[in-house]
Amino acid sequence: MLILVFSGCAAYQIGNETLYPQGIRTVYVPMFESGSFRPYLGERLTEAVMKEIEAKTNYKVVSDCDQADSVLSGRIIGETKNVLIYSLSGDPRQLQSQLRVTVSWVDRRGRVLRDGHVVPLPNELTDVSGTGNFVPELGQSGATSQQEAINRVAQQIVGLMENPW
C-alpha cells in the first residue's frame, strides 16, 4: 500500500533546475539589434537581459558563442512614446514609453528552445513588449521610463526561457 502511495510522486522534481530546459548550462547573448534613433538602446537591453538571466536562472552568460550551449538573440522592432493624460492647458501630464522586441532562443544545433506563442510571427520568434509610465510634473523623465520598459522586457524574455507547465 505504501509503495502505491509514494510511487505517484516519483516523477515529481523540486528546485530551480526543473523550471528550465535540461542540458543547457550556458547562454550567449549577442548585442540586441536596434533600428531606433535612441542611442545605446540595444546595449542597455542586452545588459538588462544578461543581468536578469544571471539573477533568475541557473544559466551562466558567456561572452563567446563557441562556448555557449544556446544563443538568445533579439531585435528591437518598435520604440514609442505616447501621451496618456493631458492637462487642462493641453500639456502632457502623464506619458508612456513602450518597447517591442522579437526574441529567438536556439541551442547549438539550431533547435528552438521555447515554444512559439499566439503571435503572427515565425515559430522561432516571439514578440515581447514592455512599458514604463512617467509624469514630468513629478520630476520623472523619459530616460527613467525607458529604463523601466527595458527592465520589464528583460523580465519577460527571461520568463520565456522557462519550461511550459
MDTraj code that builds the backbone (N, CA, C; nanometers):
import mdtraj as md
import numpy as np

residues = "MET LEU ILE LEU VAL PHE SER GLY CYS ALA ALA TYR GLN ILE GLY ASN GLU THR LEU TYR PRO GLN GLY ILE ARG THR VAL TYR VAL PRO MET PHE GLU SER GLY SER PHE ARG PRO TYR LEU GLY GLU ARG LEU THR GLU ALA VAL MET LYS GLU ILE GLU ALA LYS THR ASN TYR LYS VAL VAL SER ASP CYS ASP GLN ALA ASP SER VAL LEU SER GLY ARG ILE ILE GLY GLU THR LYS ASN VAL LEU ILE TYR SER LEU SER GLY ASP PRO ARG GLN LEU GLN SER GLN LEU ARG VAL THR VAL SER TRP VAL ASP ARG ARG GLY ARG VAL LEU ARG ASP GLY HIS VAL VAL PRO LEU PRO ASN GLU LEU THR ASP VAL SER GLY THR GLY ASN PHE VAL PRO GLU LEU GLY GLN SER GLY ALA THR SER GLN GLN GLU ALA ILE ASN ARG VAL ALA GLN GLN ILE VAL GLY LEU MET GLU ASN PRO TRP".split()
xyz = np.array([
    [0.0816, -0.1188, 0.0000],
    [0.0000, 0.0000, 0.0000],
    [0.0867, 0.1262, 0.0000],
    [0.1937, 0.1288, 0.0845],
    [0.2830, 0.2439, 0.0887],
    [0.3553, 0.2649, -0.0436],
    [0.3904, 0.1581, -0.1102],
    [0.4584, 0.1685, -0.2396],
    [0.3673, 0.2380, -0.3403],
    [0.2420, 0.2068, -0.3424],
    [0.1478, 0.2700, -0.4341],
    [0.1298, 0.4179, -0.4028],
    [0.1274, 0.4543, -0.2750],
    [0.1079, 0.5929, -0.2357],
    [0.2275, 0.6784, -0.2773],
    [0.3493, 0.6304, -0.2507],
    [0.4681, 0.7091, -0.2802],
    [0.5139, 0.6985, -0.4248],
    [0.4694, 0.6023, -0.4999],
    [0.5105, 0.5917, -0.6398],
    [0.4462, 0.6993, -0.7261],
    [0.3360, 0.7578, -0.6820],
    [0.2711, 0.8660, -0.7562],
    [0.3545, 0.9924, -0.7593],
    [0.4436, 1.0117, -0.6634],
    [0.5291, 1.1298, -0.6560],
    [0.6689, 1.1037, -0.7090],
    [0.6940, 0.9896, -0.7681],
    [0.8291, 0.9531, -0.8113],
    [0.8815, 1.0448, -0.9213],
    [0.7973, 1.0911, -1.0102],
    [0.8423, 1.1759, -1.1205],
    [0.8452, 1.3237, -1.0833],
    [0.7983, 1.3580, -0.9649],
    [0.7939, 1.4965, -0.9205],
    [0.9350, 1.5451, -0.8912],
    [0.9700, 1.6636, -0.9431],
    [1.1033, 1.7188, -0.9218],
    [1.0912, 1.8504, -0.8472],
    [1.1914, 1.8800, -0.7680],
    [1.1909, 2.0000, -0.6860],
    [1.3123, 2.0839, -0.7219],
    [1.2955, 2.2171, -0.7200],
    [1.4082, 2.3067, -0.7376],
    [1.4005, 2.3898, -0.8636],
    [1.4923, 2.4849, -0.8709],
    [1.5010, 2.5788, -0.9817],
    [1.5366, 2.5106, -1.1131],
    [1.6087, 2.3992, -1.1074],
    [1.6541, 2.3304, -1.2285],
    [1.5377, 2.2788, -1.3129],
    [1.4242, 2.2521, -1.2499],
    [1.3108, 2.1969, -1.3236],
    [1.2350, 2.3025, -1.4026],
    [1.2609, 2.4297, -1.3764],
    [1.1917, 2.5368, -1.4479],
    [1.2451, 2.5576, -1.5892],
    [1.3674, 2.5158, -1.6146],
    [1.4344, 2.5478, -1.7406],
    [1.4730, 2.4204, -1.8144],
    [1.4897, 2.4284, -1.9459],
    [1.5262, 2.3098, -2.0242],
    [1.6553, 2.2450, -1.9735],
    [1.6546, 2.1124, -1.9697],
    [1.7714, 2.0375, -1.9252],
    [1.8765, 2.0349, -2.0373],
    [2.0009, 2.0212, -2.0008],
    [2.1083, 2.0130, -2.0988],
    [2.1646, 2.1480, -2.1399],
    [2.1080, 2.2556, -2.0909],
    [2.1581, 2.3901, -2.1209],
    [2.2187, 2.4462, -1.9934],
    [2.3459, 2.4858, -2.0026],
    [2.4127, 2.5438, -1.8863],
    [2.4624, 2.6847, -1.9132],
    [2.4905, 2.7150, -2.0404],
    [2.5441, 2.8459, -2.0750],
    [2.4614, 2.9096, -2.1865],
    [2.4563, 3.0419, -2.1836],
    [2.3809, 3.1189, -2.2825],
    [2.4695, 3.2315, -2.3343],
    [2.4720, 3.2458, -2.4658],
    [2.5402, 3.3584, -2.5288],
    [2.4337, 3.4589, -2.5720],
    [2.4501, 3.5848, -2.5325],
    [2.3542, 3.6891, -2.5675],
    [2.4269, 3.7938, -2.6520],
    [2.4138, 3.7859, -2.7859],
    [2.4746, 3.8899, -2.8689],
    [2.4007, 4.0225, -2.8510],
    [2.4616, 4.1299, -2.8937],
    [2.4012, 4.2621, -2.8810],
    [2.2668, 4.2649, -2.9535],
    [2.1621, 4.3101, -2.8855],
    [2.0309, 4.3215, -2.9476],
    [2.0380, 4.4267, -3.0577],
    [1.9857, 4.3927, -3.1738],
    [1.9834, 4.4866, -3.2858],
    [1.8780, 4.5919, -3.2581],
    [1.9037, 4.7137, -3.3057],
    [1.8088, 4.8219, -3.2832],
    [1.8044, 4.9123, -3.4051],
    [1.6841, 4.9390, -3.4528],
    [1.6651, 5.0336, -3.5614],
    [1.6237, 5.1696, -3.5088],
    [1.6258, 5.1865, -3.3776],
    [1.5829, 5.3107, -3.3141],
    [1.6915, 5.4171, -3.3259],
    [1.6479, 5.5418, -3.3240],
    [1.7424, 5.6527, -3.3254],
    [1.7911, 5.6877, -3.1851],
    [1.7345, 5.6240, -3.0853],
    [1.7792, 5.6482, -2.9478],
    [1.9137, 5.5785, -2.9273],
    [2.0130, 5.6511, -2.8793],
    [2.1461, 5.5907, -2.8642],
    [2.1499, 5.4863, -2.7523],
    [2.2252, 5.3813, -2.7759],
    [2.2562, 5.2761, -2.6782],
    [2.1343, 5.1972, -2.6300],
    [2.0250, 5.1983, -2.7029],
    [1.9059, 5.1256, -2.6612],
    [1.9313, 4.9751, -2.6655],
    [1.9928, 4.9264, -2.7732],
    [2.0244, 4.7842, -2.7848],
    [2.1227, 4.7383, -2.6785],
    [2.2210, 4.8208, -2.6488],
    [2.3197, 4.7871, -2.5470],
    [2.2556, 4.7783, -2.4092],
    [2.1674, 4.8737, -2.3779],
    [2.1014, 4.8746, -2.2467],
    [2.0106, 4.7534, -2.2299],
    [1.9394, 4.7162, -2.3366],
    [1.8524, 4.5989, -2.3281],
    [1.9351, 4.4712, -2.3139],
    [2.0438, 4.4602, -2.3878],
    [2.1308, 4.3428, -2.3772],
    [2.1846, 4.3281, -2.2358],
    [2.2296, 4.4379, -2.1777],
    [2.2816, 4.4339, -2.0409],
    [2.1730, 4.3922, -1.9417],
    [2.0516, 4.4452, -1.9584],
    [1.9417, 4.4110, -1.8674],
    [1.9048, 4.2634, -1.8792],
    [1.9047, 4.2092, -2.0014],
    [1.8722, 4.0673, -2.0215],
    [1.9793, 3.9790, -1.9581],
    [2.1061, 4.0134, -1.9779],
    [2.2139, 3.9329, -1.9192],
    [2.2079, 3.9349, -1.7667],
    [2.1813, 4.0511, -1.7070],
    [2.1700, 4.0591, -1.5611],
    [2.0521, 3.9769, -1.5110],
    [1.9409, 3.9804, -1.5846],
    [1.8218, 3.9056, -1.5446],
    [1.8456, 3.7550, -1.5548],
    [1.9167, 3.7111, -1.6583],
    [1.9498, 3.5687, -1.6726],
    [2.0357, 3.5227, -1.5551],
    [2.1376, 3.6000, -1.5238],
    [2.2270, 3.5637, -1.4134],
    [2.1534, 3.5637, -1.2791],
    [2.0594, 3.6558, -1.2602],
    [1.9907, 3.6674, -1.1320],
    [1.8796, 3.5643, -1.1135],
    [1.8070, 3.5311, -1.2195],
    [1.6860, 3.4500, -1.2044],
    [1.6996, 3.3047, -1.2477],
    [1.8000, 3.2718, -1.3264],
    [1.8120, 3.1351, -1.3762],
    [1.9396, 3.0713, -1.3227],
    [1.9561, 2.9437, -1.3527],
    [2.0804, 2.8755, -1.3164],
    [2.1761, 2.8706, -1.4351],
    [2.1506, 2.9518, -1.5386],
    [2.2383, 2.9582, -1.6554],
    [2.3516, 3.0570, -1.6315],
    [2.4622, 3.0332, -1.6996],
    [2.5769, 3.1232, -1.6967],
    [2.5844, 3.1932, -1.8314],
    [2.5935, 3.3254, -1.8319],
    [2.6081, 3.4020, -1.9555],
    [2.7555, 3.4033, -1.9923],
    [2.7862, 3.3626, -2.1169],
    [2.9241, 3.3586, -2.1636],
    [2.9437, 3.4609, -2.2743],
    [3.0693, 3.5010, -2.2942],
    [3.0989, 3.6052, -2.3922],
    [3.1409, 3.5506, -2.5277],
    [3.1499, 3.4189, -2.5404],
    [3.1933, 3.3583, -2.6658],
    [3.0870, 3.2606, -2.7148],
    [3.0456, 3.2767, -2.8378],
    [2.9409, 3.1915, -2.8952],
    [2.9843, 3.0450, -2.9011],
    [3.1137, 3.0197, -2.9205],
    [3.1632, 2.8822, -2.9313],
    [3.1555, 2.8067, -2.7990],
    [3.1567, 2.8775, -2.6866],
    [3.1500, 2.8142, -2.5544],
    [3.0069, 2.7926, -2.5066],
    [2.9086, 2.8502, -2.5761],
    [2.7709, 2.8502, -2.5276],
    [2.6934, 2.7275, -2.5727],
    [2.6035, 2.6816, -2.4854],
    [2.5104, 2.5744, -2.5200],
    [2.3922, 2.6275, -2.5991],
    [2.3624, 2.7586, -2.5840],
    [2.2485, 2.8186, -2.6522],
    [2.2765, 2.9653, -2.6818],
    [2.1971, 3.0204, -2.7743],
    [2.2109, 3.1612, -2.8130],
    [2.0735, 3.2273, -2.8005],
    [2.0675, 3.3363, -2.7239],
    [1.9459, 3.4154, -2.7089],
    [1.9686, 3.5473, -2.7811],
    [1.8999, 3.5662, -2.8932],
    [1.9185, 3.6879, -2.9717],
    [1.7870, 3.7619, -2.9862],
    [1.7956, 3.8892, -3.0200],
    [1.6748, 3.9677, -3.0347],
    [1.6968, 4.0932, -3.1151],
    [1.5851, 4.1539, -3.1516],
    [1.5860, 4.2776, -3.2291],
    [1.4756, 4.3683, -3.1777],
    [1.5089, 4.4937, -3.1536],
    [1.4099, 4.5924, -3.1135],
    [1.3348, 4.6343, -3.2391],
    [1.2041, 4.6083, -3.2409],
    [1.1251, 4.6373, -3.3612],
    [1.0368, 4.7599, -3.3448],
    [1.0263, 4.8122, -3.2263],
    [0.9453, 4.9309, -3.2054],
    [0.9752, 4.9982, -3.0745],
    [0.9747, 5.1316, -3.0772],
    [1.0002, 5.2095, -2.9566],
    [0.9174, 5.3366, -2.9718],
    [0.8188, 5.3534, -2.8835],
    [0.7275, 5.4670, -2.8952],
    [0.7116, 5.5371, -2.7607],
    [0.6605, 5.6594, -2.7694],
    [0.6253, 5.7365, -2.6509],
    [0.4877, 5.7958, -2.6769],
    [0.3930, 5.7677, -2.5875],
    [0.2550, 5.8133, -2.6021],
    [0.2141, 5.8988, -2.4839],
    [0.1256, 5.9946, -2.5100],
    [0.0680, 6.0754, -2.4031],
    [-0.0567, 6.0041, -2.3525],
    [-0.0615, 5.9786, -2.2220],
    [-0.1773, 5.9137, -2.1614],
    [-0.2792, 6.0143, -2.1101],
    [-0.2303, 6.1222, -2.0476],
    [-0.3191, 6.2222, -1.9886],
    [-0.2657, 6.3617, -2.0215],
    [-0.3567, 6.4481, -2.0681],
    [-0.3233, 6.5889, -2.0932],
    [-0.3738, 6.6738, -1.9773],
    [-0.3039, 6.7838, -1.9511],
    [-0.3524, 6.8793, -1.8513],
    [-0.4614, 6.9654, -1.9152],
    [-0.5242, 7.0504, -1.8368],
    [-0.6288, 7.1380, -1.8903],
    [-0.5755, 7.2345, -1.9951],
    [-0.4481, 7.2695, -1.9846],
    [-0.3879, 7.3610, -2.0813],
    [-0.3347, 7.2889, -2.2053],
    [-0.3478, 7.1559, -2.2100],
    [-0.3051, 7.0801, -2.3276],
    [-0.1635, 7.0255, -2.3207],
    [-0.0974, 7.0485, -2.2081],
    [0.0374, 6.9948, -2.1917],
    [0.0290, 6.8479, -2.1507],
    [0.1276, 6.7673, -2.1906],
    [0.1253, 6.6270, -2.1471],
    [0.1489, 6.6165, -1.9970],
    [0.0609, 6.5443, -1.9290],
    [0.0730, 6.5278, -1.7844],
    [0.1315, 6.3915, -1.7500],
    [0.0875, 6.2860, -1.8189],
    [0.1428, 6.1530, -1.7973],
    [0.1705, 6.0907, -1.9331],
    [0.2905, 6.0337, -1.9475],
    [0.3327, 5.9734, -2.0732],
    [0.3727, 5.8290, -2.0503],
    [0.3879, 5.7555, -2.1596],
    [0.4249, 5.6146, -2.1507],
    [0.5260, 5.5819, -2.2598],
    [0.6333, 5.5150, -2.2221],
    [0.7313, 5.4626, -2.3174],
    [0.7009, 5.3158, -2.3405],
    [0.7065, 5.2726, -2.4661],
    [0.6826, 5.1317, -2.4971],
    [0.7959, 5.0802, -2.5839],
    [0.8345, 4.9565, -2.5578],
    [0.9428, 4.8910, -2.6302],
    [0.8933, 4.7556, -2.6780],
    [0.9096, 4.7257, -2.8067],
    [0.8708, 4.5957, -2.8621],
    [0.9950, 4.5277, -2.9177],
    [1.0080, 4.3983, -2.8864],
    [1.1278, 4.3221, -2.9213],
    [1.0868, 4.1854, -2.9743],
    [1.1569, 4.1356, -3.0756],
    [1.1426, 3.9956, -3.1156],
    [1.2618, 3.9200, -3.0592],
    [1.2362, 3.7986, -3.0119],
    [1.3386, 3.7200, -2.9443],
    [1.3427, 3.5798, -3.0023],
    [1.4632, 3.5245, -3.0135],
    [1.4830, 3.3871, -3.0578],
    [1.5843, 3.3207, -2.9646],
    [1.5528, 3.1980, -2.9204],
    [1.6445, 3.1230, -2.8336],
    [1.6640, 2.9851, -2.8939],
    [1.7860, 2.9566, -2.9383],
    [1.8168, 2.8292, -3.0028],
    [1.9381, 2.7659, -2.9367],
    [1.9483, 2.6311, -2.9475],
    [2.0647, 2.5619, -2.8933],
    [2.1729, 2.5523, -3.0007],
    [2.2803, 2.4831, -2.9691],
    [2.3943, 2.4699, -3.0620],
    [2.3570, 2.4112, -3.1971],
    [2.2619, 2.3200, -3.1969],
    [2.2216, 2.2534, -3.3211],
    [2.1178, 2.3326, -3.3997],
    [2.0794, 2.4513, -3.3490],
    [1.9810, 2.5335, -3.4163],
    [1.8379, 2.4995, -3.3818],
    [1.8184, 2.4137, -3.2829],
    [1.6845, 2.3743, -3.2384],
    [1.6242, 2.4842, -3.1519],
    [1.4987, 2.5216, -3.1775],
    [1.4306, 2.6245, -3.0993],
    [1.4033, 2.5699, -2.9593],
    [1.4395, 2.6474, -2.8562],
    [1.4277, 2.6007, -2.7183],
    [1.3010, 2.6459, -2.6472],
    [1.2263, 2.7346, -2.7042],
    [1.0995, 2.7717, -2.6424],
    [0.9912, 2.7651, -2.7485],
    [0.8717, 2.7288, -2.7017],
    [0.7588, 2.7166, -2.7923],
    [0.7094, 2.8537, -2.8335],
    [0.6597, 2.8617, -2.9568],
    [0.6008, 2.9858, -3.0050],
    [0.4698, 3.0140, -2.9348],
    [0.4388, 3.1389, -2.9197],
    [0.3132, 3.1790, -2.8574],
    [0.2161, 3.2218, -2.9662],
    [0.0998, 3.2649, -2.9275],
    [-0.0007, 3.3048, -3.0248],
    [0.0367, 3.4429, -3.0772],
    [0.1323, 3.4466, -3.1667],
    [0.1813, 3.5690, -3.2272],
    [0.1980, 3.5416, -3.3754],
    [0.1566, 3.6307, -3.4632],
    [0.1703, 3.6052, -3.6064],
    [0.3128, 3.6252, -3.6560],
    [0.4061, 3.5479, -3.6047],
    [0.5465, 3.5531, -3.6437],
    [0.5945, 3.4116, -3.6698],
    [0.7095, 3.3960, -3.7352],
    [0.7636, 3.2612, -3.7500],
    [0.7819, 3.1938, -3.6142],
    [0.7821, 3.0611, -3.6124],
    [0.7848, 2.9837, -3.4890],
    [0.9053, 3.0147, -3.4010],
    [1.0186, 3.0502, -3.4611],
    [1.1376, 3.0721, -3.3798],
    [1.1431, 3.2118, -3.3180],
    [1.0482, 3.2994, -3.3522],
    [1.0467, 3.4345, -3.2970],
    [0.9284, 3.4544, -3.2036],
    [0.9488, 3.5345, -3.1025],
    [0.8419, 3.5730, -3.0105],
    [0.8452, 3.7234, -2.9941],
    [0.7298, 3.7847, -2.9933],
    [0.7163, 3.9285, -2.9782],
    [0.6969, 3.9598, -2.8304],
    [0.7804, 4.0480, -2.7754],
    [0.7748, 4.0853, -2.6349],
    [0.7652, 4.2371, -2.6279],
    [0.6834, 4.2887, -2.5368],
    [0.6772, 4.4337, -2.5201],
    [0.6703, 4.4689, -2.3725],
    [0.7162, 4.5885, -2.3427],
    [0.7123, 4.6383, -2.2064],
    [0.6896, 4.7876, -2.2078],
    [0.6297, 4.8404, -2.1014],
    [0.6007, 4.9831, -2.0925],
    [0.6530, 5.0404, -1.9627],
    [0.6693, 5.1715, -1.9637],
    [0.7059, 5.2451, -1.8438],
    [0.6388, 5.3805, -1.8471],
    [0.5683, 5.4174, -1.7413],
    [0.4990, 5.5462, -1.7342],
    [0.5864, 5.6495, -1.6652],
    [0.5639, 5.7788, -1.7009],
    [0.6325, 5.8853, -1.6288],
    [0.5467, 6.0112, -1.6287],
    [0.5643, 6.0880, -1.5209],
    [0.4907, 6.2124, -1.5013],
    [0.5939, 6.3243, -1.4894],
    [0.6077, 6.4075, -1.5946],
    [0.7091, 6.5142, -1.5896],
    [0.6916, 6.6109, -1.4726],
    [0.5677, 6.6364, -1.4312],
    [0.5427, 6.7296, -1.3203],
    [0.6038, 6.6801, -1.1894],
    [0.6243, 6.5499, -1.1773],
    [0.6827, 6.4934, -1.0560],
    [0.8336, 6.4743, -1.0678],
    [0.8915, 6.5258, -1.1752],
    [1.0359, 6.5163, -1.1935],
    [1.0824, 6.3903, -1.2619],
    [0.9901, 6.3071, -1.3079],
    [1.0283, 6.1856, -1.3798],
    [1.0634, 6.2224, -1.5241],
    [1.1462, 6.1393, -1.5854],
    [1.1915, 6.1702, -1.7205],
    [1.1655, 6.0543, -1.8148],
    [1.1825, 6.0824, -1.9431],
    [1.1691, 5.9782, -2.0445],
    [1.2744, 5.8702, -2.0292],
    [1.3926, 5.9071, -1.9792],
    [1.5007, 5.8091, -1.9615],
    [1.4654, 5.7067, -1.8543],
    [1.4071, 5.7519, -1.7436],
    [1.3688, 5.6570, -1.6390],
    [1.2536, 5.5685, -1.6850],
    [1.1623, 5.6255, -1.7607],
    [1.0517, 5.5472, -1.8155],
    [1.1028, 5.4431, -1.9138],
    [1.1970, 5.4824, -1.9969],
    [1.2543, 5.3895, -2.0941],
    [1.3294, 5.2767, -2.0242],
    [1.4013, 5.3071, -1.9171],
    [1.4724, 5.2031, -1.8424],
    [1.3742, 5.1082, -1.7759],
    [1.2619, 5.1596, -1.7280],
    [1.1585, 5.0743, -1.6699],
    [1.1023, 4.9787, -1.7758],
    [1.0807, 5.0299, -1.8968],
    [1.0324, 4.9448, -2.0060],
    [1.1369, 4.8395, -2.0420],
    [1.2642, 4.8772, -2.0439],
    [1.3726, 4.7834, -2.0734],
    [1.3756, 4.6726, -1.9687],
    [1.3647, 4.7085, -1.8417],
    [1.3674, 4.6079, -1.7350],
    [1.2486, 4.5132, -1.7448],
    [1.1314, 4.5647, -1.7791],
    [1.0140, 4.4788, -1.7934],
    [1.0291, 4.3834, -1.9116],
    [1.0844, 4.4309, -2.0217],
    [1.1074, 4.3440, -2.1375],
    [1.2085, 4.2362, -2.1020],
    [1.3146, 4.2727, -2.0305],
    [1.4161, 4.1744, -1.9895],
    [1.3542, 4.0666, -1.9012],
    [1.2658, 4.1047, -1.8097],
    [1.1989, 4.0072, -1.7237],
    [1.1112, 3.9134, -1.8057],
    [1.0414, 3.9673, -1.9048],
    [0.9561, 3.8837, -1.9891],
    [1.0390, 3.7876, -2.0741],
    [1.1521, 3.8341, -2.1254],
    [1.2381, 3.7480, -2.2073],
    [1.2893, 3.6308, -2.1248],
    [1.3359, 3.6577, -2.0042],
    [1.3848, 3.5509, -1.9182],
    [1.2694, 3.4599, -1.8766],
    [1.1513, 3.5142, -1.8589],
    [1.0340, 3.4329, -1.8304],
    [1.0010, 3.3373, -1.9444],
    [1.0287, 3.3790, -2.0676],
    [1.0057, 3.2910, -2.1834],
    [1.1007, 3.1715, -2.1850],
    [1.2105, 3.1818, -2.1133],
    [1.3080, 3.0737, -2.1107],
    [1.2615, 2.9556, -2.0248],
    [1.1593, 2.9773, -1.9428],
    [1.1093, 2.8699, -1.8567],
    [1.0361, 2.7635, -1.9375],
    [1.0393, 2.6417, -1.8871],
    [0.9617, 2.5329, -1.9478],
    [0.8133, 2.5620, -1.9304],
    [0.7310, 2.5268, -2.0305],
    [0.5870, 2.5421, -2.0113],
    [0.5360, 2.4416, -1.9084],
    [0.4291, 2.4748, -1.8418],
    [0.3718, 2.3866, -1.7403],
    [0.3027, 2.2797, -1.8095],
])
top = md.Topology()
chain = top.add_chain()
for i, resn in enumerate(residues, 1):
    res = top.add_residue(resn, chain, resSeq=i)
    for name in ("N", "CA", "C"):
        top.add_atom(name, md.element.get_by_symbol(name[0]), res)
traj = md.Trajectory(xyz[None], top)
